[in-house]
Amino acid sequence: LGRMVGVSFDFTDRSRGQSVEEYRARRRFKQVKLGLVIVSWQIVILIILLSFLQYHPEYKRFAPVTLSADQSAIIMTFLIIFISVFCGWPCLLHCMDGFAKTGMVLCVVNGCLAFQTSLVLRGVASIILSGETKFYVSVHDLTEALLATNSFNIASLFLLGRLPPLHLLLTSIVFLPGQCLSRILQIEFLYSLDPGSSAAIQLYGVVFGLASSSILFRESAGTSRSGIKRNYVASSVSLCGSFLIALSFLIINGLGVSGHRVGLVILNTVLIQSSAITSTSGILISISSLRRKPLDFELLQGSLIAGGITASAVAATHIEIGGAILLGVATGFLIVFSGLYFEKKLAEIIGVPISYNAVSIYGVPALLGGLVGIVMASISEEKQGIVTYGLNLYVLYPGRTYPEGQTSAGCPLVNLTTVDILTCPTSTEDILSLVGSDIPTLGRSGLEQAGWQAVTLAVSIGVAAACGTVTGLVGCIAASLCGGGMPQEAWYNASCFLETGTLFSSLSQDDRDDRRADNQS
């Protein structure tokens, strides 16, 4: 493809022979362009929102001011997720050595525009699916837009500091529609259980970032990687950001779950999170002692988040206490193995330098939780089975509800004995009256539901890979046609991005060089 259109998809070819000073001089007006694009983007979003967005009827001006328990829970959920996205993530980026302040600015600005753009896309999708002319926004819609912003932040870990700010912002043009499509397919058509959206949020962000970076930053075969450095540096502020994000999973993992099951969601999430942290700590301490090397604090810090991601797809199920603890321990083992071995090998295969263990901390736990969710779906039944839920089965898996006129394939509604009543599923009419009349009546079996859970994972991975590939190809074409790419020496150099200075300005140059040398070693 590159030979056909005369475009190089080799990162080293695009940046060869270009120094940091030359790149900075050629990009003198990039910040001006970025500012103009940000303002223009905001004006366009404002015009679009004013054209079709309205408050939901239940939030009209003269509605009663008292809030029900459900409304209070919805508002609290939004506030906690808002804090994790717009406070937790900027704090987390303090781990970017020499790039922390610039990274925080870009995270906040891009996050605000991604949040509003996601709300616009959600409104367009709602109008298309409902056939209405207006989009009646609710707090739930704002929460979904925040989750999309969270996913974009995860994808940005692969690009932030290695891609010009304007290009990073423009990647959301491809990222957000794909993420919105993936989420809508999961909720409206596939009817799979994933309250925390580990597939459409976490896994989608990782696959998109990996696919786009593997094209944008790919090196030539045999290129030396001796100059590639890890840009992570331990920071107490960054650790606080991880705590805020980890806290949000106690709420995120209960999205769409009925109120009386929220306690179970919190219990399972806490058990998986805590056991993931302890197992990761034990393994890393042992490896550090045996190898006589410093503790890998990045993986240890990442374990705070990884456990909550694993729990996203299974926290609402009857996984039991022992199963939750074992799943957390497995999460700890996998993120250590992935961070120390698999991710490095992956970087060598695809020729992409690694700066942060995003695959190990976000991608591996999301995939693990999704696979366990498939197993749990296959053994879940209403009254008879390895795991029984009663009527909650149809709340968690709406597609399990049978069409009206039958309870199951071999259990008719007439001539029921006492044993039949105790063992046969509840009639569809009773389910619709007790659970809700708007749930789908697809009549899936346990194995069929497990299959649709697997389809959800495959769709998220496929859509993310496709969108990431398109982003990478477009970025390469733009870099070749518009004058070359960013040299590696300019990566994480704040002066090549925004004039924000450095958070370590109080240190001398020698101290900063020593700190970076220690971090690289």
C-alpha positions in Angstrom: 0.0 0.0 0.0 2.8 2.4 0.8 4.5 1.8 -2.5 1.3 2.3 -4.4 0.5 5.7 -2.9 4.2 6.7 -2.4 3.9 6.9 1.4 6.3 5.4 4.0 4.8 3.5 6.9 8.2 3.2 8.5 8.6 5.5 11.6 12.4 5.7 11.2 12.2 6.7 7.5 9.8 9.5 8.4 11.9 10.9 11.2 15.4 10.1 9.9 17.8 13.0 9.7 15.6 15.4 11.6 16.9 16.8 14.9 14.8 18.1 17.8 15.7 21.6 17.0 14.6 21.2 13.4 11.4 19.6 14.4 10.7 22.3 17.0 11.4 25.0 14.4 9.1 23.4 11.8 6.4 23.0 14.3 6.5 26.6 15.5 2.9 27.4 14.8 1.5 24.0 15.9 0.3 25.4 19.2 -1.5 28.2 17.4 -3.2 25.6 15.2 -4.1 23.5 18.2 -5.7 26.4 19.9 -7.8 27.3 16.8 -8.9 23.7 16.4 -9.9 23.5 20.1 -12.0 26.6 19.9 -13.6 25.7 16.6 -14.3 22.2 17.9 -16.0 23.6 20.9 -18.2 26.0 18.8 -19.3 23.2 16.5 -20.2 20.9 19.4 -22.2 23.8 21.0 -24.1 24.4 17.7 -24.9 20.7 17.3 -26.0 20.3 20.9 -28.3 23.3 20.8 -29.9 21.9 17.7 -31.2 18.7 19.1 -30.4 18.3 22.8 -33.1 18.8 25.5 -33.4 18.0 29.1 -35.2 14.8 29.8 -38.9 15.5 30.7 -38.4 14.2 34.2 -35.9 17.1 34.8 -38.2 20.0 33.8 -38.0 23.2 35.7 -41.2 22.7 37.8 -40.6 19.0 38.6 -40.5 18.1 42.3 -37.2 18.9 43.9 -37.1 15.7 46.1 -35.0 12.9 44.7 -35.8 9.2 45.0 -33.1 6.8 46.2 -32.6 5.6 42.6 -32.1 9.2 41.3 -29.6 9.9 44.1 -27.7 6.8 43.2 -27.5 7.8 39.6 -26.2 11.3 40.5 -23.7 9.9 42.9 -22.5 7.4 40.2 -21.9 10.3 37.8 -20.0 12.4 40.3 -17.6 9.6 41.3 -16.9 8.7 37.7 -16.5 12.4 36.8 -13.9 12.8 39.6 -12.0 9.7 38.4 -11.9 10.9 34.8 -11.1 14.6 35.3 -9.1 14.4 38.6 -7.8 10.8 38.8 -6.4 10.6 35.2 -4.5 14.0 35.3 -3.0 12.9 38.7 -2.1 9.5 37.2 -0.1 11.2 34.5 2.3 12.6 37.0 4.2 9.4 36.4 5.3 10.8 33.0 8.9 11.8 33.5 9.5 15.4 32.3 6.1 15.4 30.6 3.8 15.5 33.5 2.5 19.0 33.3 2.0 18.9 29.5 0.4 15.5 29.8 -2.1 16.8 32.3 -3.0 19.8 30.1 -3.6 17.6 27.1 -5.5 15.0 29.2 -7.9 17.6 30.5 -8.5 19.5 27.2 -8.8 16.3 25.1 -11.0 14.8 27.8 -13.4 17.7 27.8 -13.8 17.6 24.0 -14.0 13.8 23.9 -16.7 13.9 26.6 -18.8 16.4 24.7 -18.2 14.7 21.3 -19.3 11.4 22.9 -22.5 13.0 24.1 -23.2 14.2 20.6 -22.6 10.8 19.1 -24.8 9.2 21.8 -27.5 11.7 20.9 -27.3 11.0 17.2 -27.5 7.2 17.9 -30.5 7.7 20.1 -32.3 9.8 17.4 -31.5 7.1 14.8 -32.7 4.2 17.0 -35.8 5.9 18.5 -36.9 7.9 15.4 -37.4 11.1 17.5 -36.2 14.5 16.5 -34.7 15.5 19.8 -32.3 13.9 22.2 -33.5 14.0 25.8 -30.3 13.9 27.8 -30.2 12.3 31.3 -27.5 11.8 33.9 -27.1 8.3 32.6 -26.2 9.6 29.2 -23.6 11.9 30.8 -22.2 8.8 32.7 -21.8 6.9 29.4 -20.0 9.8 27.9 -17.6 9.9 30.8 -16.9 6.1 30.3 -16.1 6.8 26.6 -13.7 9.6 27.8 -12.1 7.1 30.1 -11.6 4.7 27.2 -10.0 7.5 25.2 -7.6 8.2 28.1 -6.5 4.6 28.0 -5.8 4.7 24.3 -3.9 7.9 24.8 -1.3 6.2 26.9 0.0 4.6 23.7 0.2 8.0 21.9 0.7 10.7 24.5 4.1 12.2 24.4 5.0 10.6 21.0 2.4 12.2 18.9 1.8 16.0 18.3 -1.0 17.3 20.4 -3.1 18.3 17.4 -2.8 14.8 15.9 -3.6 13.2 19.3 -6.8 15.2 19.5 -7.8 14.3 15.9 -7.5 10.6 16.7 -10.7 10.9 18.7 -12.5 11.5 15.4 -12.0 7.9 14.6 -11.9 6.5 18.1 -15.1 7.9 19.5 -17.5 6.7 16.8 -16.0 3.2 17.0 -16.3 3.1 20.7 -19.9 4.4 20.6 -20.8 1.6 18.0 -19.2 -1.0 20.2 -21.1 0.1 23.3 -24.4 0.3 21.5 -24.0 -3.1 20.0 -23.4 -4.6 23.4 -26.4 -2.9 25.1 -29.0 -2.8 22.4 -28.3 -5.9 20.3 -26.0 -8.4 21.9 -27.5 -8.2 25.5 -24.4 -9.4 27.2 -23.5 -8.9 30.8 -20.7 -6.4 31.3 -21.8 -3.7 33.9 -18.4 -2.2 34.1 -18.0 -2.1 30.3 -14.6 -3.8 30.4 -14.9 -4.9 26.7 -16.3 -1.6 25.2 -14.2 0.7 27.5 -11.0 -0.9 28.8 -10.3 -3.5 26.1 -11.4 -1.3 23.3 -9.0 1.5 24.4 -6.0 -0.9 24.7 -6.6 -2.5 21.3 -7.1 0.8 19.6 -3.9 2.3 21.1 -1.9 -0.8 20.3 -3.1 -1.0 16.7 -2.6 2.7 16.0 0.8 2.9 17.7 2.0 -0.3 15.9 1.7 1.6 12.6 2.6 5.1 13.7 5.7 4.2 15.7 6.8 1.0 13.9 10.6 0.6 13.5 12.5 -1.0 10.7 13.5 -4.6 11.1 16.8 -4.8 13.0 16.6 -1.2 14.3 18.5 -0.9 17.5 16.3 -0.3 20.6 19.1 0.7 22.9 18.0 4.3 22.9 14.4 3.5 23.8 13.6 4.4 27.4 10.8 3.9 29.7 9.2 7.1 30.7 7.7 6.1 34.0 8.8 7.6 37.2 7.2 6.9 40.6 5.1 9.8 42.0 2.9 10.1 45.1 0.5 12.3 43.1 0.3 9.6 40.4 -0.4 7.0 43.1 -3.3 9.1 44.4 -4.7 9.2 40.8 -4.6 5.4 40.8 -6.5 5.3 44.1 -9.2 7.6 42.7 -9.6 5.4 39.5 -9.6 2.2 41.6 -12.3 3.7 43.9 -14.6 4.4 40.9 -14.8 0.7 40.0 -16.9 0.2 43.1 -19.5 2.3 41.3 -18.8 1.6 37.7 -19.1 -2.2 38.1 -22.7 -1.8 39.4 -24.0 0.2 36.4 -27.4 -1.2 35.3 -27.5 -3.6 38.3 -30.6 -3.5 40.4 -30.3 -1.8 43.8 -30.5 -4.9 46.0 -27.5 -6.4 44.2 -25.2 -3.5 44.5 -23.8 -4.8 47.8 -22.8 -8.1 46.0 -21.1 -6.0 43.3 -19.1 -4.0 45.8 -18.1 -7.2 47.8 -16.9 -9.0 44.7 -15.0 -6.0 43.4 -13.2 -5.3 46.7 -12.2 -9.0 47.0 -10.8 -9.1 43.5 -9.1 -5.8 43.8 -7.5 -6.6 47.2 -6.3 -10.1 46.2 -4.9 -8.7 43.0 -2.9 -6.1 44.9 -1.5 -8.6 47.4 -0.6 -11.2 44.8 1.1 -8.7 42.6 3.0 -7.3 45.6 4.2 -10.7 46.7 5.4 -11.7 43.3 7.2 -8.4 42.6 8.9 -8.4 46.0 10.1 -12.0 45.4 11.4 -11.2 42.0 13.1 -8.0 43.2 14.9 -10.0 45.9 16.0 -12.8 43.7 17.2 -10.6 40.9 18.6 -7.9 43.3 16.9 -5.2 41.2 14.5 -2.4 42.2 10.9 -3.2 42.7 8.8 -2.7 39.5 6.6 0.0 41.1 4.7 0.7 37.9 3.1 -2.8 37.9 2.5 -2.5 41.6 0.7 0.8 41.1 -1.2 -0.7 38.2 -2.5 -3.5 40.3 -4.7 -1.0 42.1 -6.6 -0.5 38.8 -6.3 -4.0 37.3 -8.4 -5.8 39.9 -11.3 -3.4 39.3 -11.1 -4.0 35.6 -11.1 -7.8 36.0 -14.2 -7.5 38.2 -16.1 -5.4 35.7 -17.7 -8.3 33.8 -18.2 -10.7 36.7 -18.8 -8.6 39.9 -22.6 -8.9 39.5 -22.5 -12.7 39.2 -22.6 -15.4 41.9 -18.9 -16.0 41.6 -18.7 -16.6 45.4 -16.0 -15.4 47.8 -13.5 -18.0 47.0 -13.9 -17.5 43.3 -13.5 -13.8 43.6 -10.2 -14.2 45.6 -8.8 -16.7 43.2 -9.7 -14.4 40.2 -7.9 -11.6 41.9 -4.8 -13.8 42.5 -4.9 -14.9 38.9 -5.0 -11.2 37.9 -1.9 -10.4 39.9 0.0 -13.3 38.3 -1.0 -12.3 34.8 -0.2 -8.6 35.0 3.3 -9.4 36.4 3.9 -12.0 33.7 2.6 -9.7 31.0 4.5 -6.7 32.3 7.9 -8.4 32.7 7.8 -10.8 29.7 4.8 -10.7 27.4 4.6 -7.0 26.7 8.3 -6.7 26.0 8.2 -9.6 23.6 5.1 -8.0 21.9 7.0 -4.8 21.5 9.9 -6.6 19.8 7.6 -8.5 17.5 5.6 -5.4 16.2 8.5 -3.0 16.6 6.8 -0.5 18.9 8.7 1.0 21.9 6.8 0.6 25.2 6.6 3.5 27.5 3.9 2.3 29.9 2.5 -1.1 30.7 -1.0 -0.3 29.4 -1.5 -3.7 27.9 -0.7 -5.5 31.2 -2.7 -3.1 33.4 -5.8 -2.5 31.3 -5.9 -5.0 28.5 -5.0 -8.3 30.2 -7.4 -7.8 33.1 -10.3 -6.8 30.8 -9.7 -9.9 28.6 -9.4 -12.2 31.7 -12.7 -10.8 33.2 -14.4 -11.2 29.8 -13.4 -14.9 29.6 -14.5 -15.6 33.1 -17.8 -13.9 32.3 -18.3 -16.3 29.4 -17.8 -19.3 31.7 -20.2 -17.8 34.3 -22.9 -17.2 31.7 -22.7 -20.8 30.5 -23.4 -22.3 33.9 -26.1 -19.8 35.1 -29.7 -20.9 35.4 -32.8 -19.7 37.2 -33.6 -22.7 39.4 -31.5 -25.7 38.3 -27.8 -25.5 37.4 -24.4 -25.0 38.8 -25.1 -21.3 39.6 -28.8 -20.3 40.3 -30.2 -16.7 40.3 -33.9 -17.0 40.4 -35.6 -14.0 38.7 -32.3 -12.1 38.8 -31.1 -14.3 35.9 -33.3 -12.3 33.6 -32.1 -9.0 35.0 -28.5 -9.9 34.4 -29.1 -11.7 31.1 -32.2 -10.2 29.5 -31.8 -12.4 26.4 -32.4 -15.5 28.5 -36.2 -14.7 28.7 -38.3 -17.1 26.7 -41.0 -15.9 24.2 -44.5 -15.5 25.6 -46.5 -18.7 25.9 -43.7 -20.9 27.2 -41.3 -21.1 30.1 -38.6 -23.2 28.5 -38.2 -25.5 25.5 -39.4 -28.5 27.4 -41.6 -27.1 30.1 -45.1 -26.1 28.9 -47.4 -24.0 31.0 -50.2 -26.6 31.3 -50.4 -29.7 33.6 -47.6 -28.7 35.9 -46.8 -30.9 38.9 -45.4 -29.6 42.2 -41.9 -30.7 41.1 -42.4 -28.9 37.8 -43.3 -25.7 39.5 -40.2 -25.9 41.7 -37.8 -26.8 38.9 -39.2 -25.2 35.8 -38.3 -21.6 34.9 -40.9 -18.9 35.7 -43.4 -18.1 33.0 -42.6 -15.3 30.6 -45.7 -13.4 31.7 -44.6 -13.4 35.3 -41.0 -12.4 34.3 -42.2 -9.4 32.3 -44.5 -8.3 35.1 -41.8 -8.6 37.8 -38.7 -7.6 35.9 -39.9 -5.3 33.2 -42.0 -5.4 30.0 -39.2 -4.0 27.9 -36.7 -6.8 28.2 -36.1 -8.9 25.0 -37.7 -12.4 24.8 -35.0 -14.3 22.9 -35.0 -17.6 24.8 -31.3 -18.1 24.9 -29.8 -21.1 26.7 -26.8 -20.8 29.0 -24.4 -21.9 26.2 -26.0 -19.5 23.8 -25.7 -16.6 26.2 -22.0 -17.6 26.7 -21.6 -17.4 22.9 -23.0 -13.9 22.8 -20.7 -12.9 25.6 -17.8 -14.1 23.4 -19.2 -12.2 20.5 -19.2 -9.0 22.6 -15.4 -9.5 23.2 -14.8 -10.2 19.6 -16.8 -7.2 18.4 -15.0 -4.8 20.8 -11.6 -6.1 19.7 -12.5 -6.1 16.0 -13.9 -2.6 15.9 -11.0 -1.2 18.0 -8.4 -2.9 15.8 -10.1 -1.6 12.6 -10.4 2.0 14.0 -6.8 1.9 15.3 -5.5 0.7 12.0 -7.3 3.5 10.1 -5.9 6.0 12.6 -2.4 4.7 12.1 -2.6 4.7 8.3 -4.1 8.2 8.1 -1.4 9.4 10.5 1.4 8.0 8.4 0.0 9.5 5.2 -0.4 12.9 6.9 3.2 12.7 8.3 4.6 11.8 4.9 2.7 14.4 2.9 3.1 17.2 5.4 6.8 17.0 6.1 7.9 14.0 8.3 7.2 12.6 11.7 8.4 13.4 15.2 11.9 12.1 15.9 12.4 9.8 18.9 14.6 12.4 20.6 11.6 14.7 20.7 9.4 12.2 22.6 8.3 13.4 26.0 10.2 16.7 25.4 7.7 19.2 26.7 9.3 22.0 24.7 8.3 20.2 21.5 4.6 20.1 22.5 3.4 22.9 24.8 5.4 25.5 26.6 4.4 24.3 30.1 7.8 23.8 31.5 8.5 20.8 33.9 7.2 19.8 37.3 10.8 19.3 38.4 12.0 22.8 37.6 13.3 23.2 41.2 15.9 20.5 40.5 19.2 21.2 38.9 19.9 19.9 35.4 22.4 17.4 36.8 19.8 16.1 39.3 17.2 15.7 36.6 19.7 13.8 34.4 20.6 11.5 37.3 16.9 10.9 38.0 16.2 9.9 34.4 19.4 7.7 34.3 18.2 5.9 37.5 14.8 5.4 36.0 16.1 4.0 32.8 18.4 1.6 34.6 
